[in-house]
Amino acid sequence: MKGTLAQVRTYERSVRLLMVNQFTINLGFYMLMPYLAAHLAGPLGLAGWTVGLILGVRNFSQQGMFLIGGTLADRFGYKPMIVAGLALRIAGFATLGLVDSVPALIAASAATGLAGALFNPASRAYLAADAGERRVEAFALFNVFYQAGILLGPLVGMVLTGVDFRVTCLVAAGIFAVLSIVQIRALPQRRGGDSPAERAPGSREGVLTQWRGILRNRPFLLFSVAMIGSYVMNFQVYLALPLEVRRVGGEGRFGTAAVAVLFAVSGLSTILFQTRVTAWCKARMEPGRALAWGLFAMGAAFLPLLAATALPAPDSVTGTRLLAAVPPALSALLLALGTMIAYPFEMDTIVRLSGDRLVATHYGLYNTVCGVGIALGNLLTGAALDAARAAGMSALPWLALFALGLGCTAALYGLHRTGRLAPPPHEAPAREAVTA
C-alpha cells in the first residue's frame, strides 16, 4: 500500500484530487445506499413496490442521464459538472434522511442518480486528460481508491445506522459538502475542449451533430457492446453469488458473514494487487489482449460454482458451509482479478477510440450502453436462477455466465485482431496538464 501511495504522489495535483474524490464519493454513497431499502420498508413502512420504485428511479436517472452529463462536461468544463453532481448528492442524501413522503423520496432518489451522471463522465475524462501518457496506470490507481470506498463505506454506515438512519444520511451529506468545498477551492479548471482536436476550426458543432458523429464511430460502438458482458459478470458479486451463498448456507449469521466475505475478497484483492497486475500486463501485452484476458478471467470465475454443482451434497454442517462459502469466494476473487486486468485498459481504450475528442461524452454514452446491458443481463440472470431452481438444474446459471465470458472474450479478441481498438488517425498526442 505504501508503494501505491508513493505512486499517487507522482501525479499532478488534479489527478490526486480526483482519486481522493472518488474514494470519498464511494465512502458516502455506500455508507447509505445498502441500508436505504431497510429504512424505507421498516421505519417508514412503505410497500415493497414503492421501495422498488424509489430505488429504481435512482438507477434510471443515473444510467439514463450519463450521455447528458458527459455532453455538459465537454461543453462547460469538467469541474463545474463535478461540483454540480456533489451538490445534488448533498441535497439528495439529506432529503432521504429528513422526509417521509413518497414524492419527496422519489425526487431525492432521482437527484442522487442525476448526481452520478454529472460527475462520473467528467471525473474520468478529467483524469484521462491530466494523466496524459500515464493514464493506464492512473486508472489502475483510480480503481484502488474506488474499491477502498466501496469496502469502507458499508462498515461506517453499519455503525451510524445502528444509531439512526437519519444520522447516516446527514453524515453522508456532510461528507459530500466538505468534498464540494475542497473541489471548489483546490481542483483546477479543466475544459473538455482543451485538446488540439477540439480547438480545430469547425470543431464546435451542435450537440445533435456531435452525438451523430459518435454514433457513426463504429469501433467505439462495437467495443461498448462487447464490454457489456464484463459488467453483467462483475455485477454477480451483488446478485448471483450472494443468492447462491444463502441458498446453500442458509439465511442465518453464517450466510450474512459469507456474503460479507465476498465483498471483502473483491475489495481487498483490488486494493492490494491492482497496480502490480496493471504493471505486469502493460509490460507484456497490448491493450486489446489485456482486455480479452480480463474478460476470460471473469468468465472463468464461474467455473468453481459450476464444479461445485457436480459434487455430491455434503452430509455434515461443516461440509455444507464450505460448499456455500469457498466456491463463491473463489469466484469473487477471479472476478476481481479479471476487473483488475481489464479496467485500466478499458478506460484508456475509450479515450483512444474517441480520438481525444468529446471524451466525457464518449464516457457518458459508454456508461449508458453498459447500464442498459446490466439491467437486461441481471433480468436474464435472475430468470436463469429461478429456472434452475425450478428444474433442479443448478449448473444452468453458471454455465450461461461462463459462456457469456467466452463470447465477450472472443468479441474483444476479434476487435483487437482486426485493428478496431487502435486509435483513429486523427488522435492528437497527449497534452500537458492544465493547472489553471
N, C-alpha and C positions, 0 to 999 in steps of 0.2 A: 504493500500500500504506500510506503514511503516513496518508492520509485514512481508510482503513479502520480503522487502529489508533486514530485520533483519535475516530472514531465509536464504537468499542467502549468507550472511556473515559467516554462519556456515560451508560452504563447502570449500574444498581445492581451492587454487588459480586457478588451471587449470579449475575447474568446473565454477568458477565465470567468468573467461575469456571467456569460451565457450558460456555462456549465453549472455554476452555483445557482443560477436562476432556475435551471431545470430540476436540480435536486430539491430546491425549496418548493417549487410548484408541485412536484410529486409528493413531497412530505405533506403539504397542506391538503392536497386532493385525497390522498389515500388514508389520511387520518380521519376523514369524514365519510367518504363515499361507501366504504364497506359496511358502515353502520346505519346508513340512511334508511334502507328498506325496513330494518327492525324498528326504527323510530317512527316511521310513517304507519306501519301496521300495528305497533304496540301502543305507545302513549297516545298517539293521535287517533288510533282506531280506524284507519282508512281501510276500505275494501281492497282485496288483492288486485283487482283490475285497475283501481285508482293508483295503487303503488306502482304497478307496471307502467301505467300511462306516464306518471311523473318521471320515472327513471328513463323510459323510452324517449320522452321529449328531450332530455339532456343529450342522449346519444344521437338522436336525429338532428338536433340543432347544431351539433358539432360536426358530424360527418357531412351533413348537407350544406354547410357553410364554409367548408375548407377552401373551396375554389374562390369564393368571395374574399375570404380572409387573405389568401395568397395574392390575389389581384390588388387588393387595397395596399398590401405591404409593398408591392412593386411600384404602385402609383405614388404613395405618400411617404414611404420610408419604413424601415423595419422597426425602429424604436417606437414610433407612435402606436403601431399595432400591438407591440409587446406591452406597452403601458396600458393601452385601452383594454386588452384582454385581462390584465391583472386587476384593473379597476372593476371590470364586470364580475370577476371572481369574488372580490371583496363584497360587492352588493349581493351577489347570489348566495354566497355562503352565510352571510349574516342574516339574510331573509329566511333561509331554510331553518335557522335556529330560533327565529323570533315569531314566525307566523304559523297559523294552523288552518287557514282557509285554502281550499284546493286551488282556486285560481292563482293566488299569490305563490303557492308552492310550485305550480306549473311554470309561472313566469320566472321564478328564481332558478328552477332547473334549466329552463331554456337559456337563461343568462350565463350559467356556468358552462353550458355546452358551447355557446357562441364565443365565450372567452377563449376556449381551447382552439377554436377555428381561427381566431385572430392571432394568437401568439405562437402557435406551433409552426406554421409555414414561415413566419417572419424570423423566428429564432434560428431555425435550421438554415434558411437562406443566408442570414447574417453570419452564422458560424462558418458556413462554406466559403463565404466571401473573404472573411478576415483570416481564416486559417490558410488560405492560399494553397500552395502545393502540398501542404501537410494536412489536408482536410480528411484523408482517410484515418490518420492517427487521431485527429481531433474528434471525429465522430466515434471512435473507439472509446476515448475518454468520456465523451458526452454520454455514452451508454452506461459507463460505470456510475456516473452521477445520477443518471436516470433510474437505474436499478437500486441504488442506495436509498433514494427517496421512496421507492415502492416498498423496500424492505423495512425501513424505519417508520413510515407513516402509520400503518395499521397498529404497530405497538404503542405509539404515542396516543393514537386515537382510542385504543382499548382502555388506557389509563384514564383519559379525560372523559370518555363516555361512561365509565364507571361512576364518575361524579354526576354528570348530567350531559346529555347530548347537546344541549344549548351551549354549554361551555366549550365543547369540541368545535361547534360551528363558529363561535366568536373567536376562539384562538386561531382557527384556520383563517378566518377573515383578517385577523390581526397580522398573521404571518404574511399574507398577500399584501397588506397595507405597508408593512416595513419593506418588503421586496419592491413594491412600486416606488417608494421614496428612493431606494438605492438605485434603481434603474434610471429614474429621472435625473438624479444627481451625477451618476458615475458612468452610465452607458453612453458611449459616443454616438452621435448621429450617424446613420448609415442609410443611404437611399438604394432602392432596388435598381435604379437606372444609372448607377455609377460605373458600370462596366463599359469598355470601349464599344462593344456590340450594341449596347443600348443608347450610347451617345451619338451613334451614326445618324446622318440625315434621314428623315422619314421613319425613324425607329419608334416614335411616339404615336402608334396607331390607336384607334379606339379599342375599347375593351372587347367588343364582339369580334373585331378583326384579330386581336391577339388570341382570343380563345379559338377561333377557327384555325389560326396558324398552329397552335399547339395540337389541336385535334387532327391536323394533317401530318403531325410528326409521328409517322408510323412506328419507327423503332421505340419511341417513348411509350406509345400506347401498348405495343406488344410486351414490352418489359413490365409495364404496370399490371397487365392481365396475368402475365406469367408469375408475378410475385404475390398474387392474391393467396395462393395456396400456402405460402410461408406464414401469412398472418392467421389463416384458418388453423394451421397446425399449431402455431405458437399459442393461440388462444385456448387450446385444450388444457393448459395448466389451470385455467379458471373454470372450465366446463367439464370435459370428459374425465380428466384424471381425478378431480375431487369426487365426482359421482361414482367412479369405479372404486375408490378407496372406501366410500361409505357403503357401497353395495356389498363388498366383500367383508369389510371390517366392522360394519355397523355404525349407528349414529351416535354412539356414546363418546366418552372422553378420548378413547383411542382414535376414533375416526377424526375427531377435531384435531388432535395432535398430529396425526399422519398428514392431514391436509396442510397444516402449518409447516410441516417438514418439506412439502413440495415447494412452497414459496421460498423457504429458506435455502433449499438446494439451488433453485433457479437464481435467486438474487446474489447469494454469496459466491457462487461459482463465477458469475459475471464480474463481480467486484474484484475478485482475486486474480482472474485469468484473462480478462478481456484484452488488455494491452499486449500481453505475451502472445495470445492467439493471433491478433492482428499483425503483429510484427513478423511472426513466423509465416503467415500466409502471404503477406506482401513481399517477403523476400524470396518466395518460392513459386508463386503463380500469378497469372494475370487476373484482373478483377472478375472477368466472366467465369473463369474456372473456380475462383473462390466462391462466387455466388452459387454455382452448381453444387459444389461440395457442401456448402452450408445447407442448401435445401435437401440434399441427400441425407445429411445427418439428422435433419428434422423428421424426414420420413422414417429413417431407421429408428427414431425414438419410440416408435410404436411396436417395434419387434419384441421388446421384453414383455409387453402386455399380451401380444399375440402368442408368445411362447407360454405364458402363464395359463392361457386358456386350454392348452394341451395337457397340463399337469392334472393329476387326479386331485380331488378335493381333499385337503388335509383332515386328519382325524383328531387334531388337537387344537386348542385355542392358540398356542404359540405358532403352529404352522399356518393357521388362518391369518393371523396378524402379519406374519412375514409375507404371505402371498398378497395381503392387502397393501402393505407398505413398500416392499422392496421394488417390485416391477414399476409402479408409478414413479417412485423416486428416481430410478434409472432413466425412465422416460423424460422426467423433468430435467435431469442432468444433460441428456442428449439434445433436448430442445434448446436448452441454454447454450450448449456448445454450437449448435447449428446457427443460432442467432448471433453468437459472438463472431463466427466466421463471416456471416453474410452481411450483417447490419452496416458496418462502416463502408463496405464496397457498394452496398445498395444505395446509401445516401450519396456517395460520390458519383455513382452511375447516373442518378437523376440530374445532377449538376452537369455532367458531361453531355448527356443526351439533350439537355436544354440549350447547349451551345453557349453556356454562361449568360443566358438572356432570359428574363422573366422567371428567374429561378424560384421565387416564392410561389408564383402562380403554378409552376410545374409541380412543386411540392403539394400545393393545395389540391390540384386535380388528382395527383397520385394517391393522396390520403383518402379522397372521396371514392375513387375506384376501389381501393383496398377495403374501405369501410363498408361499402355495399357488398363486397365479396365476403367479408367476415359475417355480416348479417345472414346472407344466404347460406354460407358454409356452416354456421352454427345451427341454423334451422335444419339443414340436412343431417348434421351430426347428431342433433337431438332426436331426429326421426330414426336414424340408424340405431341409436342406443335403445330406443323404445322397441323397435322391430326386433333387435337382437334378444332382448329380454323375453318378448312375447313368443319368439320362435325357439328359444333356447340355443341360439347361435351367438355366444358371447364373443366369438372371434370377429364377427362381421365389422364392427366399427373400426377396430384396429387394422384389419386388412384393408378397409377402404381408405383410411388415413395414410397407411404405408403406400398404397397405390397412388394417392394424391401426391405424396412426396416424390415418388419416381417420375410421375408425369411432369411435375414442376421442374425437377432436375433436368429431364430431357429437353423441356422447353428452353430453359436458361442456357443449357449447353449448346442447343441449336442456334440460339441468338448469338452466342459467343462465336461459334464456328463460322457463321455467315457474316460476321463483322458488324452486326446490327447494334452491338453495345459500344462500338467505337464512337468517339465524339464526332459531330458533323464538321465539315471542313472549315466552317466559319467560326469555330470556337476560338475565343480570344485567350491569350495567355493570362495566367493568374495575375491579378493586380495587387499592388502593395496595399496593406491595410490602411483604412482611413480612420483617423483618430481625432476627428473634429470635435 
